[in-house]
Amino acid sequence: MKKYGLPLLIIIVGSFLVQLISNFLNFTGANEICTVLRVMVVFSFGLSLCQKKRRNQNNWVKKLVIAFFVFFLMCWEMGYFVFPGIKSILNFLNLTSFGYNLLYVYCGWAFFD
């Protein structure tokens, strides 16, 4: 149950929470709160996909790099950081919201791998 139940539970509860909060928040920072919540849900889904019994706790540099990458990508998606060189690369790759979500899932999975 844990192998398949936890990721399914994260998908169901997370999508319900994001939808509920996006419907009831109507102030200027509501979009940023929904984006942060969505990133947290998708990242935790990626964490739940890593089913190793013994997780590598000693690789703190990799975890730090992944955390900074997720933070940068989240701020980039909200429009806080704009660098012309990176913008042209991301436009060439044609990353949409779905592509960002896939990157967050991969980062969550790689965090404990």
C-alpha positions in Angstrom: 0.0 0.0 0.0 2.8 2.4 0.8 4.5 1.9 -2.6 1.4 3.0 -4.6 -0.9 4.5 -1.9 1.3 7.4 -0.8 2.0 8.9 -4.3 -1.8 8.5 -5.1 -2.7 10.2 -1.8 -0.4 13.1 -2.5 -1.9 13.6 -5.9 -5.5 13.5 -4.6 -5.0 15.7 -1.5 -2.5 18.0 -3.2 -4.8 18.7 -6.1 -7.7 19.2 -3.8 -5.8 21.7 -1.7 -4.4 23.7 -4.6 -7.9 23.9 -6.2 -9.5 24.9 -2.9 -7.0 27.6 -2.1 -7.0 29.0 -5.6 -10.8 29.3 -5.4 -11.0 31.0 -2.0 -7.9 33.4 -2.1 -8.6 36.6 -4.0 -5.9 39.1 -3.0 -2.7 40.2 -4.8 -0.4 37.5 -3.5 -2.8 34.6 -4.1 -1.2 33.5 -7.3 2.2 33.2 -5.7 0.8 31.2 -2.8 -0.9 28.8 -5.2 2.4 28.4 -7.2 4.4 27.7 -4.0 1.8 25.2 -2.9 1.8 23.5 -6.3 5.6 23.3 -6.3 5.5 21.7 -2.8 2.9 19.1 -3.9 4.7 18.2 -7.1 8.1 18.0 -5.3 6.7 15.8 -2.5 5.1 13.6 -5.2 8.6 13.1 -6.6 10.0 12.4 -3.1 7.4 9.7 -2.6 8.4 8.0 -5.9 11.9 7.2 -4.4 11.3 3.8 -2.8 14.8 3.1 -1.5 14.9 1.5 1.9 18.1 3.2 2.9 18.3 6.8 1.7 21.7 8.5 1.1 21.8 11.1 3.9 25.5 12.0 3.4 25.2 13.7 0.1 24.3 17.2 1.4 25.9 19.0 -1.6 23.5 17.4 -4.1 20.5 18.2 -1.8 21.6 21.8 -1.5 22.0 22.2 -5.3 18.6 20.6 -5.9 17.0 22.9 -3.3 18.6 26.0 -4.9 17.5 24.8 -8.4 13.9 24.3 -7.2 13.9 27.7 -5.6 15.3 29.4 -8.7 12.9 27.6 -11.0 9.9 28.5 -8.8 11.0 32.2 -8.7 11.6 32.1 -12.4 8.1 30.7 -13.0 6.6 33.5 -10.9 8.6 36.1 -12.8 10.9 37.3 -10.0 14.2 36.4 -11.9 14.7 37.2 -15.5 18.0 36.5 -17.2 18.1 37.0 -21.0 20.5 34.0 -21.6 18.5 31.6 -19.5 15.2 33.0 -21.0 16.4 32.2 -24.5 17.4 28.7 -23.5 14.0 28.0 -21.9 12.2 29.5 -24.8 14.2 27.3 -27.2 13.2 24.2 -25.0 9.6 25.5 -25.1 9.0 24.7 -21.4 5.4 25.1 -20.3 3.8 24.7 -16.9 3.7 20.9 -17.6 7.5 20.9 -18.3 8.1 22.8 -15.0 6.0 20.3 -13.1 8.0 17.4 -14.6 11.3 19.1 -13.5 9.9 19.5 -10.0 9.0 15.8 -9.9 12.5 14.9 -11.1 14.1 17.1 -8.5 11.9 15.5 -5.8 12.9 12.0 -6.9 16.6 12.9 -7.2 16.6 14.6 -3.8 16.8 11.2 -2.0 18.1 9.1 -4.8 
